[in-house]
Amino acid sequence: MDYELVGHEDLSMHTFDQVAEKYHSTKPVISKNYTAEQDVRPIGQRRRKWERIKKVNDDCYLFVDSYGFGDDVFGRDWAGGTVDPTIDEQIMLAPMVWKRVDGQVFLKVRNGTGLSHAHTGRYYFLTEFLPRGLNFVSERGKQYVAARGKDGMLKRHYLPKSVTCGPSARAELEKLRQNGPMYAYRAISDYEAEDDGAFLVFKYAGDRVWQLVSEPLPEPVKQTRVDKEAKAKLKPYMDTFWEWACAYAPLLPTFDYQYVSKQLEVLNKYNVIGSPHWHSDAHFHPEETIEVFKDTKHEAALPLLVFYLSESDLKDAADIEDLRKCRAHFNNWANRVCGLVTTTTVYKGN
């Protein structure tokens, strides 16, 4: 199903001619802040002027969202340091580049720059302004562009985040690092001057039909493996711990923050966890944790049980099905805190 805007006008442009017409029919925003030379032409509502269309030449238009390093008007500014990207950098970093070559139309789509955070502004922009036949999808922390083929079916193509900031931004980051480290809060090693190729290029192949013409980008997939031999040795102790958990779940005041905090201090004292403060993603030290699992009389055994119950639904289990789900959760939790799980990343093509 094509993405449909709900509750407001469809602002998308679906052909190259519509893009060109949009540019020429939109009056530039001119004020004390924006000059005629800057040519700020909003794609949609004029109050959202940072979402704009930029003409490079008669055969190339950029859709710019200001959410990145390649905007020459609403660009990055760090503690007095500014970036003035060249036109080549703007083309390289724009979220969408419409291009016409020998009568054929191509659209380049790019995610945001930076691997450590979500680019929600870019996601919104692509959702709003991709043409019919191309849908933006963000799912489980990954982004895709789904393209409709000649058979009418949508096929997803992985769209990774980029590490490219362009030569101008890279030079500015380096200057900040050298002259004002307290302001250079971005790790310069996380960004590259040259294009990393993290983009997709589609060719217009008919009404609502687009063909991927760039190389498909490999999608990282995490695979986990449980050390079955080590788990078999620990299974009797885990079974005992589970039975213990079932017996104590209704009795322990895991809702009491002060009580839980005291138990965490004990876990920290015995080096079972790396911090005495509560957070569900606490780092467990496997060797120490296994020693506690093996001895329910260990001083840290009850605190470990409290930690588990604090992130389990076991105390609210009402029937056999609830218990089954809780046992599966316990198995996964025990595998993790005992260091039995190895996670690797593999790449698959699409």
C-alpha positions as CSV (number, residue, x, y, z in Angstrom):
1,M,0.0,0.0,0.0
2,D,1.3,3.5,-0.9
3,Y,1.9,5.8,2.0
4,E,-0.9,8.3,2.2
5,L,-0.8,11.6,4.1
6,V,-3.7,11.9,6.6
7,G,-5.4,15.1,7.6
8,H,-3.5,17.5,5.3
9,E,-2.6,18.1,1.7
10,D,-0.4,15.6,-0.2
11,L,2.8,17.6,-0.8
12,S,4.7,15.0,-2.6
13,M,6.0,15.4,-6.1
14,H,5.9,12.2,-8.1
15,T,7.6,13.0,-11.4
16,F,10.6,15.1,-12.4
17,D,8.4,17.5,-14.2
18,Q,6.3,18.0,-11.1
19,V,9.5,18.7,-9.1
20,A,10.7,21.3,-11.7
21,E,7.2,22.9,-11.7
22,K,7.2,23.0,-7.9
23,Y,10.5,24.9,-7.8
24,H,9.5,27.5,-10.4
25,S,6.1,28.0,-8.9
26,T,7.3,28.6,-5.4
27,K,8.3,32.1,-4.3
28,P,11.5,32.3,-2.4
29,V,11.4,33.3,1.3
30,I,13.0,36.8,1.4
31,S,13.4,38.6,4.8
32,K,16.1,40.1,7.0
33,N,17.2,36.5,7.7
34,Y,17.1,35.1,4.1
35,T,18.4,36.8,1.0
36,A,17.2,36.3,-2.6
37,E,20.6,34.7,-3.4
38,Q,20.0,32.0,-0.8
39,D,16.9,31.0,-2.8
40,V,15.0,29.4,0.1
41,R,11.9,27.8,-1.5
42,P,9.9,25.6,0.9
43,I,8.6,22.3,-0.4
44,G,5.5,22.4,1.7
45,Q,4.3,24.9,4.3
46,R,6.2,28.1,4.2
47,R,6.7,28.2,7.9
48,R,8.7,25.0,7.5
49,K,11.2,26.8,5.3
50,W,14.1,24.5,6.2
51,E,12.3,21.8,4.2
52,R,13.1,23.2,0.8
53,I,13.8,22.5,-2.8
54,K,17.0,23.6,-4.4
55,K,17.8,23.8,-8.1
56,V,21.3,22.8,-9.2
57,N,20.5,23.0,-12.9
58,D,17.7,22.2,-15.3
59,D,18.4,18.4,-14.8
60,C,19.1,18.3,-11.1
61,Y,17.0,19.3,-8.0
62,L,17.7,18.7,-4.4
63,F,15.2,18.1,-1.6
64,V,16.9,19.5,1.6
65,D,15.8,19.1,5.2
66,S,18.6,20.9,7.1
67,Y,19.0,17.7,9.1
68,G,22.6,17.1,8.2
69,F,25.9,18.6,7.1
70,G,25.1,19.4,3.5
71,D,22.8,22.4,4.0
72,D,24.2,25.8,2.9
73,V,21.5,27.8,4.6
74,F,20.3,25.9,7.7
75,G,23.6,24.1,8.2
76,R,25.5,22.9,11.2
77,D,26.9,25.3,13.7
78,W,29.2,24.3,16.6
79,A,30.2,26.8,19.2
80,G,31.0,29.5,16.7
81,G,32.3,27.1,14.1
82,T,30.2,27.0,10.9
83,V,30.2,24.8,7.8
84,D,29.7,26.2,4.3
85,P,29.3,23.1,2.1
86,T,30.2,23.2,-1.6
87,I,27.5,22.4,-4.1
88,D,29.1,19.0,-4.6
89,E,28.8,18.4,-0.9
90,Q,25.2,19.5,-1.0
91,I,24.5,17.0,-3.8
92,M,26.3,14.3,-2.0
93,L,24.6,14.8,1.4
94,A,21.0,15.8,0.4
95,P,18.3,13.4,1.5
96,M,16.9,13.3,-2.0
97,V,18.4,14.1,-5.3
98,W,16.2,14.2,-8.4
99,K,18.3,13.9,-11.6
100,R,17.5,13.6,-15.3
101,V,20.1,12.0,-17.6
102,D,19.4,11.5,-21.3
103,G,15.7,11.7,-20.7
104,Q,15.7,9.1,-17.9
105,V,14.9,10.1,-14.3
106,F,16.8,8.9,-11.3
107,L,16.3,9.6,-7.6
108,K,19.0,9.2,-5.0
109,V,17.9,8.6,-1.3
110,R,20.1,9.1,1.7
111,N,19.7,8.4,5.4
112,G,21.1,10.7,8.1
113,T,24.8,11.0,9.1
114,G,25.8,9.4,12.4
115,L,25.5,5.8,13.5
116,S,24.9,6.3,17.2
117,H,21.5,8.0,17.1
118,A,18.1,8.1,15.3
119,H,17.6,10.7,12.6
120,T,13.9,11.4,13.2
121,G,13.9,14.6,11.2
122,R,15.2,12.7,8.2
123,Y,12.8,9.9,8.7
124,Y,9.9,12.3,8.7
125,F,11.2,14.1,5.6
126,L,11.6,10.9,3.6
127,T,8.1,9.7,4.7
128,E,6.6,13.0,3.5
129,F,8.4,13.6,0.3
130,L,9.3,10.3,-1.4
131,P,7.2,9.9,-4.6
132,R,4.5,7.3,-5.1
133,G,6.0,3.9,-5.6
134,L,8.7,4.5,-3.0
135,N,7.8,4.1,0.7
136,F,10.1,4.9,3.6
137,V,10.1,2.2,6.3
138,S,11.7,2.4,9.8
139,E,11.5,-0.8,11.7
140,R,13.4,-2.2,14.7
141,G,16.0,0.5,14.5
142,K,16.7,0.0,10.8
143,Q,15.6,2.0,7.8
144,Y,14.5,0.8,4.3
145,V,13.0,2.2,1.1
146,A,10.4,-0.1,-0.4
147,A,10.2,0.2,-4.2
148,R,7.2,-0.9,-6.3
149,G,8.2,-3.0,-9.2
150,K,6.5,-3.6,-12.5
151,D,4.7,-6.6,-11.0
152,G,3.0,-4.2,-8.5
153,M,4.9,-5.7,-5.5
154,L,6.9,-3.7,-3.0
155,K,10.5,-4.8,-2.3
156,R,12.4,-3.4,0.6
157,H,16.0,-2.1,0.2
158,Y,18.1,-1.5,3.2
159,L,19.1,2.2,3.7
160,P,21.9,2.4,6.3
161,K,22.9,5.4,8.3
162,S,25.9,7.2,6.9
163,V,29.2,8.3,8.4
164,T,29.8,11.0,5.7
165,C,29.9,14.6,6.7
166,G,31.8,16.0,3.7
167,P,35.3,17.6,3.5
168,S,34.1,21.1,4.8
169,A,32.5,19.7,7.9
170,R,35.4,17.3,8.5
171,A,37.8,20.2,8.4
172,E,35.7,22.2,10.8
173,L,35.5,19.3,13.2
174,E,39.3,19.0,13.1
175,K,39.7,22.7,13.8
176,L,37.4,22.5,16.8
177,R,39.2,19.5,18.1
178,Q,42.5,21.3,17.9
179,N,41.4,24.7,19.1
180,G,38.5,24.1,21.4
181,P,38.3,20.5,22.7
182,M,35.6,21.4,25.2
183,Y,33.3,22.2,22.3
184,A,34.3,19.4,20.0
185,Y,31.7,17.0,21.5
186,R,31.5,14.9,18.4
187,A,34.1,12.2,18.1
188,I,35.9,13.2,14.8
189,S,36.8,9.6,14.2
190,D,33.0,8.8,13.7
191,Y,32.8,10.9,10.6
192,E,34.4,10.7,7.1
193,A,35.0,13.4,4.5
194,E,34.5,11.2,1.5
195,D,31.2,9.6,0.4
196,D,30.8,6.2,2.1
197,G,28.2,5.1,-0.6
198,A,25.4,4.7,2.0
199,F,22.6,5.7,-0.4
200,L,20.2,4.1,-2.8
201,V,19.6,5.2,-6.4
202,F,16.3,4.4,-8.2
203,K,15.3,4.8,-11.8
204,Y,11.8,5.9,-12.7
205,A,10.3,3.0,-14.7
206,G,6.7,4.0,-15.2
207,D,3.7,5.2,-13.2
208,R,4.5,4.4,-9.5
209,V,7.2,2.0,-10.6
210,W,10.9,2.4,-9.5
211,Q,13.9,0.2,-10.2
212,L,16.9,0.0,-7.9
213,V,20.0,0.7,-10.1
214,S,22.6,1.2,-7.4
215,E,24.2,-1.9,-5.7
216,P,22.0,-3.3,-2.9
217,L,23.5,-2.4,0.4
218,P,24.2,-5.3,2.8
219,E,22.0,-5.4,5.9
220,P,23.6,-6.2,9.2
221,V,21.8,-9.0,11.1
222,K,22.7,-10.0,14.6
223,Q,22.9,-13.7,15.3
224,T,23.1,-15.2,18.8
225,R,24.5,-18.5,19.8
226,V,24.1,-20.2,23.2
227,D,27.0,-22.3,24.6
228,K,24.9,-25.5,25.0
229,E,27.8,-27.4,26.6
230,A,28.2,-24.8,29.3
231,K,24.5,-24.5,29.8
232,A,24.1,-28.2,30.3
233,K,26.5,-28.1,33.2
234,L,24.6,-25.2,34.7
235,K,21.1,-26.5,34.1
236,P,20.6,-28.2,37.5
237,Y,21.5,-24.9,39.3
238,M,19.3,-22.9,37.0
239,D,16.4,-25.3,37.6
240,T,16.8,-24.9,41.3
241,F,17.0,-21.1,41.0
242,W,13.8,-21.1,38.9
243,E,12.0,-23.1,41.6
244,W,13.3,-20.8,44.2
245,A,12.0,-17.8,42.2
246,C,8.5,-19.3,41.8
247,A,8.3,-19.8,45.6
248,Y,9.6,-16.3,46.5
249,A,8.0,-14.2,43.8
250,P,4.8,-13.4,45.8
251,L,6.7,-12.6,48.9
252,L,9.6,-10.3,48.0
253,P,8.8,-6.5,48.0
254,T,10.4,-5.9,44.5
255,F,8.1,-2.9,44.2
256,D,10.0,-1.2,47.1
257,Y,12.8,0.9,45.5
258,Q,14.8,1.2,48.7
259,Y,14.7,-2.6,49.2
260,V,15.8,-3.2,45.7
261,S,18.6,-0.7,45.9
262,K,20.0,-2.4,49.0
263,Q,20.1,-5.7,47.1
264,L,21.9,-4.1,44.2
265,E,24.6,-2.9,46.6
266,V,25.2,-6.5,47.6
267,L,25.5,-7.6,44.0
268,N,28.0,-4.8,43.5
269,K,29.9,-5.8,46.6
270,Y,30.4,-9.3,45.2
271,N,31.2,-7.9,41.7
272,V,28.2,-9.6,40.2
273,I,27.2,-6.4,38.5
274,G,29.3,-3.4,37.6
275,S,27.2,-0.7,39.3
276,P,25.1,-0.5,42.4
277,H,22.5,1.6,40.6
278,W,19.3,0.1,39.0
279,H,19.0,-0.2,35.3
280,S,17.6,-3.2,33.4
281,D,20.6,-3.4,31.1
282,A,23.1,-3.8,33.9
283,H,26.4,-5.4,33.0
284,F,26.8,-8.8,34.8
285,H,30.2,-10.4,35.4
286,P,29.5,-14.1,34.3
287,E,32.0,-15.9,36.6
288,E,30.8,-14.2,39.7
289,T,27.1,-14.6,38.6
290,I,27.6,-18.4,38.0
291,E,29.1,-18.8,41.5
292,V,25.9,-17.3,43.0
293,F,23.7,-19.5,40.8
294,K,25.4,-22.5,42.2
295,D,24.7,-21.6,45.8
296,T,21.4,-20.3,47.0
297,K,22.9,-19.8,50.4
298,H,25.4,-17.3,49.0
299,E,24.9,-13.8,50.4
300,A,24.3,-12.5,46.9
301,A,21.8,-15.2,45.9
302,L,18.7,-13.4,47.3
303,P,19.8,-10.0,45.7
304,L,20.2,-11.8,42.4
305,L,16.8,-13.2,42.7
306,V,15.4,-9.8,43.6
307,F,17.1,-8.3,40.4
308,Y,15.5,-11.0,38.3
309,L,12.0,-10.6,39.8
310,S,12.3,-6.8,39.3
311,E,12.3,-7.3,35.5
312,S,10.1,-10.4,35.4
313,D,6.3,-10.8,35.3
314,L,6.6,-14.0,37.4
315,K,4.9,-12.5,40.5
316,D,1.8,-11.7,38.4
317,A,1.6,-15.1,36.6
318,A,-2.0,-16.3,36.8
319,D,-2.0,-19.6,34.8
320,I,0.1,-22.2,33.1
321,E,0.5,-20.1,30.0
322,D,1.8,-17.2,32.0
323,L,4.3,-19.5,33.8
324,R,5.5,-20.9,30.4
325,K,6.2,-17.4,29.1
326,C,8.0,-16.5,32.4
327,R,10.1,-19.6,32.2
328,A,11.2,-18.7,28.6
329,H,12.1,-15.2,29.8
330,F,14.0,-16.7,32.7
331,N,16.0,-19.0,30.4
332,N,17.0,-16.0,28.2
333,W,17.8,-13.9,31.2
334,A,20.0,-16.6,32.8
335,N,21.8,-17.3,29.5
336,R,22.6,-13.6,29.3
337,V,23.8,-12.9,32.9
338,C,25.9,-16.1,32.9
339,G,27.7,-15.1,29.7
340,L,26.4,-18.1,27.7
341,V,25.3,-16.0,24.7
342,T,27.6,-14.9,21.9
343,T,26.4,-12.3,19.5
344,T,27.9,-11.9,16.0
345,T,26.9,-9.6,13.1
346,V,26.5,-11.0,9.6
347,Y,25.5,-9.2,6.5
348,K,22.9,-10.3,4.1
349,G,22.1,-8.9,0.7
350,N,18.7,-7.8,-0.5
